[in-house]
C-alpha cells in the first residue's frame, strides 16, 4: 500500500523538502500530491485550507498531520528511520509539535496563495 503525501507545492520550503525526500525514498512507496493541483476535499476529504497549513500523510486510510506526518514519511525512508523513532519520544514529540505548529502558522500567514484562500473562506 502506497503512502500519500499532501504538500503545498507553491511553498518554496515545502517543495524543496519534498524534493529531497523524493530523491531518498523508494520509488514505489509514496504518492506525492501537491494540494494546489488536486481537489483535496473531493479526493481525500481534507479541506484545502488545512492541507495548505499542515503537511498531511494518508496511510491505510489513516490521516497523519504535521509532526505525525513527518514521522510517517521518515519511518519509510532508509536514512530517516531513527529520526522517526526519536521524534516520537514524549518530550521531543511535544516540543516538535509545538514548534511545528508555530512554523506552520507563520508560513501560512506569509504566503500569498494561502492568504487569498483565507480571505475567500471568511
Phi, psi and omega in degrees: 000129180280154178258127180263129179246121177259122183221163180270099182289347178273351178271123181300316180297313181298314182298317179295317180295316179295320177300320177298313179296322179301319181294328184267340188274154174298138185302324186267005187268326189238152166243118183262117184240115173284118185292348177281348184248001180226169172263092184296331178292312182290317187279322186235001184060038178237122180300142179303318179306312180293320181293327177286326185284321184226143173298137178236140174232134178244121180224121181052044179068004174265138181254128177244138187234142174063233182302321179296325177293315177299318179301320180292320178297307183300324180300335184254011176241123187317309187280355184245003182304318180295321178298323177299315178297313184299316184293341181270358175292138191313306183292315180297318179301313180299315180294315181298317180297317179299309183289327176297315180297321176297313180297315182299317179295315179300311181298315182298319182287346183254353180265127185302315182295331177287321180291324176298315179297317180302316180292325179292329183274350179280000000 
